[in-house]
Amino acid sequence: MSELDEKLCYEFNSGDLTAFEELVRRWEKDILNLAYRYLSDSEDAKDATQETFIKLFLNANKFNGRSSFKTWLYRVAVNSIIDYSRKQSTKKRKELNNSPHHLLKKDDGDEDSHNSLEKKEMKKMVKRAMSDLPKKQRVVLLLKEYNDLSFNEISEILNCPVSTVKSRLYKGLSNMKNIIEANI
């Protein structure tokens, strides 16, 4: 997969716009998923994803092949998503993260709806805990757990040692556990 992506990037740099369209088609879902998990808002995620591909369009000529295209693109995406997040007002982020959660009335006789409600509440708690993590821990957790990148790939994307990536991952997981336990 990576060789094809690198080939498409070089073709785009040579003026082939269909190569760029193919790169977007191949990576849009993964980048949108990363953006959504970081930003917790589908419209913001779409905007951040669009900014990522605008940066790709404008800076594809900077891809030099020293790292894989995947690693290079994720570096562009992470930077774009963090930049986008910074641009958002503090008020909007606080409203999203601190919105009151209303429990739906459930029929005690309906165990499936009870289990479904518990799963939804757990997802909300995980999402809230994720948004409360320090940025560096959140990024590592998203890249490792949700995008299934290796420690080496994350190290390249974030331009830091593998040991730092591992430390951020384990601190992030520990912090998430503490945040969730404090809210139960």
C-alpha positions in Angstrom: 0.0 0.0 0.0 2.7 2.4 0.9 4.6 2.0 -2.4 1.4 2.9 -4.3 0.8 6.0 -2.1 4.4 7.1 -2.6 4.0 6.6 -6.4 0.8 8.6 -6.4 2.4 11.4 -4.4 5.3 11.6 -6.9 2.8 11.5 -9.8 0.8 14.3 -8.2 4.1 16.3 -7.8 4.6 15.8 -11.6 1.2 17.4 -12.3 -1.2 14.5 -12.3 -4.3 15.7 -10.4 -6.0 12.4 -10.6 -3.2 11.0 -8.4 -4.0 13.5 -5.7 -7.7 12.6 -6.0 -6.7 8.9 -5.5 -4.7 9.8 -2.4 -7.6 11.6 -0.9 -9.9 8.7 -1.7 -7.5 6.2 -0.1 -6.9 8.2 3.1 -9.9 10.4 3.7 -11.8 7.9 5.9 -8.7 7.3 8.2 -7.9 11.0 8.6 -11.6 11.9 9.2 -11.8 9.1 11.9 -8.6 10.5 13.6 -10.0 14.1 13.5 -13.4 13.0 14.9 -11.9 11.1 17.8 -9.7 14.1 18.6 -12.3 16.8 18.1 -15.5 15.0 19.1 -17.5 16.9 16.6 -18.3 15.6 13.1 -18.4 19.1 11.5 -15.1 20.1 13.1 -13.6 16.7 12.0 -14.7 17.3 8.4 -13.2 20.8 8.5 -9.9 19.6 10.0 -9.8 16.7 7.4 -10.3 19.2 4.6 -7.5 21.4 6.0 -5.2 18.3 6.1 -5.8 17.6 2.4 -5.3 21.3 1.5 -2.0 21.1 3.3 -1.2 17.9 1.4 -2.1 19.5 -1.9 0.1 22.5 -1.1 3.0 20.6 0.4 3.2 17.3 -1.3 6.4 18.4 -2.9 8.0 18.3 0.5 7.5 14.5 0.8 11.0 13.2 0.3 10.6 9.5 0.9 12.7 9.4 4.1 9.7 8.1 5.9 6.7 6.2 4.5 3.9 8.3 2.9 1.6 7.0 5.7 3.8 8.3 8.4 4.3 11.6 6.6 0.5 12.1 6.0 -0.3 11.3 9.6 2.2 13.9 10.7 0.5 16.5 8.5 -2.9 15.3 9.8 -2.0 15.5 13.5 -0.5 19.0 13.0 -3.6 20.1 11.1 -6.0 18.7 13.7 -4.2 20.3 16.6 -4.0 23.6 14.7 -7.7 23.4 14.0 -8.4 22.6 17.6 -6.4 25.7 18.8 -8.5 27.9 16.4 -11.7 26.9 18.0 -13.0 29.1 20.8 -12.5 27.9 24.4 -16.2 28.4 24.9 -17.2 26.0 22.2 -14.8 23.3 23.5 -16.1 23.7 27.0 -19.7 23.4 25.9 -18.9 20.2 24.0 -16.9 18.6 26.8 -19.1 19.6 29.7 -22.6 19.1 28.2 -25.0 17.6 30.8 -25.8 14.1 30.1 -29.4 13.1 30.4 -30.3 9.5 31.2 -33.1 8.2 29.1 -36.0 6.5 31.0 -35.8 2.8 30.4 -38.2 0.0 30.8 -36.7 -2.2 33.6 -38.1 -5.3 31.8 -36.1 -4.5 28.6 -32.6 -5.8 29.3 -31.4 -5.1 25.8 -32.2 -1.4 26.1 -30.5 -1.4 29.5 -27.3 -2.9 28.1 -27.5 -0.5 25.1 -27.9 2.5 27.5 -24.9 1.3 29.6 -22.8 1.0 26.4 -23.8 4.5 25.3 -23.0 5.9 28.7 -19.6 4.1 28.8 -18.8 5.5 25.3 -19.7 9.0 26.6 -17.4 8.5 29.6 -14.5 7.3 27.4 -15.0 10.2 25.0 -15.1 12.7 27.9 -12.0 11.2 29.5 -10.2 11.3 26.2 -11.0 15.0 25.8 -9.7 15.6 29.3 -6.3 14.1 28.6 -3.3 16.3 27.9 -2.9 16.8 24.1 0.3 14.8 23.7 -1.2 11.8 25.5 -4.5 12.0 23.6 -2.7 12.1 20.2 -0.6 9.0 21.1 -3.7 7.1 22.3 -5.6 7.9 19.2 -2.8 7.0 16.8 -2.1 3.7 18.7 -5.4 2.5 19.8 -7.8 3.8 17.1 -5.5 4.0 14.1 -3.4 0.9 14.9 -0.1 2.6 14.2 3.1 1.1 15.5 5.3 2.8 18.1 7.9 3.4 15.5 5.4 5.1 13.1 4.0 7.2 15.9 7.6 8.1 16.9 8.2 9.3 13.3 4.9 11.2 13.1 5.5 13.1 16.4 9.3 13.4 15.9 10.1 12.0 19.4 11.7 8.8 20.7 9.8 5.5 20.9 10.3 5.6 24.7 8.5 8.9 24.9 5.6 7.5 22.8 5.3 4.5 25.1 5.4 6.7 28.2 2.7 9.0 26.8 0.5 6.0 25.9 0.8 4.4 29.3 0.3 7.7 31.2 -2.7 8.4 28.9 -4.3 5.1 29.7 -3.6 5.5 33.4 -5.1 9.0 33.3 -8.2 7.8 31.4 -8.7 5.0 33.9 -8.5 7.6 36.8 -10.9 10.0 35.1 -13.4 7.3 34.4 -13.2 5.9 37.9 -13.7 9.4 39.3 -16.9 9.8 37.3 -18.5 6.4 38.2 
